[in-house]
Amino acid sequence: MLSDAVRSLLCPVCRNGLTLPLTPSGNRLTCPEGHSFDAARQGYFNFLVGKGTVFEADTAAMVAARFDFLSRGHYQPLAEAVAEMAKPALRGPQSTVLDAGTGTGHYLNAVLAAVPAAAIGLDISKFALRRAARMNPGAVNLVSDVWQPLPVADTAVDVVTVVFAPRNAAEFARVLRPGGRLIVVTPRSGHLAEIAGQTGMLGIEPAKEERLASSLQGYFAPHATRELDLELGLDPADVGNLALMGPAGHHLDPAALDALVGTLPPVTKVSARFRISVFVPLKQPPA
């Protein structure tokens, strides 16, 4: 329920708690200081206040490509694996999950299908949140920047999921309850290697696992790791969507990508290689 997740939210302006009073015009979040946030027609709330964000949000075309690709179920085993690793920390009706970088909401949807919980989906792209709000109407879906103070109360959530998205260790540690889990999905060496070069996709950074651990150091301790390999048979449209939906989508030439897709065989074999890492918050993070 939307109201269940609201109890965990803070006003992005004054950091007071928010409520969801009944209004004739639809959903509106309000705080005691009088700040209010009306839901967009598509169902999300815009919490980018002041100067907004300096980061480049995913475009409508990138989001549409991601939605089409994920809706075909290619990464569903990954979504289900994330849900399984979230289950132990989601106990009872008061459990809350925060999906940081929720995108189209597919991964959060899998978690909620496995374990009913209050849910918050956060992303800087309004185009992504339009999709996410339709996919997870019971969640609070927020346009918000993960590098700013999260609009979430201290120790208010049980699980934070981060699937191919930025990680703000200090804020994740602040909002997680004792015994909570941070679940991070990253690509491994060889991920999409069969098509990455020809489509202009970004390569996997060397020592990516070490960089992940370093970025969380002082706030989280490693708890568990699972590696997942998927062997995919993709049609040309799938390959185009896969290239466009990731970070390289900000820079790809659509005409050149379309031309390349037109030369592909009916089925392209592609290996997707993921690492799902679970971390637990330290008892005393840095001041």
N, C-alpha and C positions, 0 to 999 in steps of 0.2 A: 504494500500500500504506500502511496505517495506520502501520506501523513506520517508513517512510521520512519521514513528516512529524514523527514524535516527536523525531527528532534535532534539530529546530529549536526545540523547546519549552523553556521555563523554568518551574520551580515558581513559582506565584504567591505563595507564602509566603516562601521563602528565596532565590529566583532561581538555584538550582542547576539543572543539567540534569535531564531526566526520562528514564526508561526504561519500557519496556512488557514486564515479565516475564510469562511464561506462568503463569496461575493457573487453578485448577480452576473458579473461580466466574465467570470472564469477564475482560474487559479492565480492567486497573488500571495507572494511571500512578504511578510512585514516584520519589523523589529520594533522594540520599545522606543527607539529614537525617531521613529516615523519614516525610516527608509523603506521603500517598497519596490518589489520586482514582479512585474506581470509576466505570466507565461506567454511566450510567443504563440502564434496561431498553431504552429507545429508541435507545441507541447514542451519546449525546453525553456530554461531561464537564462538570461544573459547576466553573468556576474563580472564581466570585464568592466571595471569602473575606472575613473580617472583617465590615464593615458592608454588604457587597454594593455596590449602586449606588443613587444618588439619582434616576436617570432612570427614566422610565415605559416599561416594556417593552411591545411589541405584545401584544395579547390573543389568546386562542385564536380569537375570531371574526375579528379582523383578519388573522391568519395564514391561516386557512381561506379567506378571500376572496382573498388574494394567491395562494395555491396554486391555487385553482380558475381564476383569471384567467390566470395565467402558464402553467398546464398546457394551456390552449386555444391556446397559441402566438401570442398577440397581440403579445408583445414579443420573440419569438424572433429576428427580425432584429437587434434591439439586442443580445441575448446573443451572437449570432454575430459582430457587429461588435466587441464587447469582446474576444472570443476572438482575433480577427484582430490586434487591436492589442497583445495580450499575447504573441503567438507569437514575435516577434523576441527577446524577453528570456528565453524558456523553451527552453533548449538542453540536451539531454542528460538522462540518467536522474536526475541530482542536482538538477534544477531544482525550485523550490518556489514555490507561489503562496499568498498570504494574501488571503482574501476578507473584508474588514472590513465587518460588517453584512450577513452572508451571507443572512439571511432564510430563505427556503425552500430555498435552494441552487441555484435554477435557473440563475443566471448563472455560478456556479462550475462547474456541470455542463457548460455549453457550453464553457468554457475547457478542461476536462479531456477533453472529447470531441475537441477540436481538437488538443491537445498533452498527452499523458500527462505528469503531474508529481505530485510530492508536494504535498499540499494541506492548508490549515488554513482552516476556516470559523469565523468568530467573530460572535456576536450576544448581546444581553442577554436575548432572549426564549427561554425554554425551549420555548415552543410552536413557535417557528420552528425551533429546533434539532432538535426531534423530526422535523420534515419534512425538514430538511437532511440529517440522519444517514441517513435512508432513501434520499434521492436520491443522496447521495455517500458511500456506506459506506466507501470507501477513504480518505476524508479524516478528519482529526482535527477534530471539531466541538465547539466550546467555548462555554459560556456565560461571557462575559467582557465587561468594559466597556472600550470603546475609549479612554475618557478616563483610565483608569488605566494604569500601565506594562504594556505588552503582554507576555503570557507567551511571548515569542519572543526568541531570542538575537540579539545584534548581527550585522548583515550576514548573516542566515540565509536570506533569501528573495529571489527574483528579480523577482517582480511582486506588487504590492498592488493589489487592485481595490476600489473604493468606489462602489457603485451606489445612489444616493439615500440615502446614509448619512453619519454624521458623519466628520470628518477630523481626526486628531491628527497634525499635520505633523511634530512633533519625533519621535514614536514611529515613524511610517512611515519617516522618514529614517534612524533608528537601525537598523531591522531590514532595510532594503534593502541588497543588495550593490552595489558599484560597477558601473555599467552597468545597474542594475535600473530598473524602471518603476513609477510610480504612475499608475493609470488611474482617472479620476473621471468618473462620469456624472451630469449635472445636467439638469433640464428647461429649455427655452428659452421665451421669451415666446410666448404663444399655445398652450402645451401644454394639451391637454384643455379649451380655452376653451369649446367647445360645451356642455359639461356641468358645468363647474366651479362656476358660480354657483348653478345650481338644485339641485345635490347637496350644497352646503356645503363643497366641497373648498377647500383653501388656495390662494391665488393665488401667482403667481411673484414673488419679491422683485425690486424694481428693482435694476439693476446687479449681478445675481447673478454674472456672469462676473468682474467686478472684485473682488467679495468673495471669490471662490474664489482668485484670484491673490494677493490680500492675505493670505489665511489660510495660504498656503504660502510666503510670501516669507521668504527667508533660509534655507530648507531645500531648495527645489526650483526648478528652472528649467523653463519651458514647452518642450515638445518637438514636439508635434503636436496638431492638433484636427480632429475630424470632426463635422459636423452630420448628423443623421439624422432624416428626417420619415417617419412612417407614417400612412397614411390607413386608418382602421379602421371596420368596420361591426359595431357591437356590439348584441347583443340586450339586453333589459332586465336580465337577471341579470348580464351582463358589466358594465353601467353601475353597478349596485349594488355589485358586487365592487370595481370600480375606485375608487369613492368610499370604501368601507370599508377598503381595504387600505393606504391612505396615512396620513400623520400626522393628518388630520382624523378618522380612524376612532376616535381617543381621545375625541372630543367629539360625534360625530354621534348623533342620536336614532334608534335602529334602527327604531322604529315609523314615524317620519316618513319615513325613507329607503325602507322597504318600501312605504309609501303612494305615494311619488313613482314608484318603479320600476313600480308597477302601472298608472300612467298613460302610460308610455312606448310609443312605436310599436314594431313588431317589430324594426326596425333603426334605430339612431341612428348617423349619420356623425360620427366624432370624429377630430381630428388630434392625433397624439402627436409632440412635437418635442423632440429630445434633443441634447445636446452631449456628446461623448466627448472628454475632455482627457487628454493624456499628459504627464506630468512626469518629469524625471530628477533624482535627488538631487544637490545641490551637493557638491563635494569636501570642503568644510570648513563644515559647518553651525554655527550659533551654539553656544557652550559653554553 
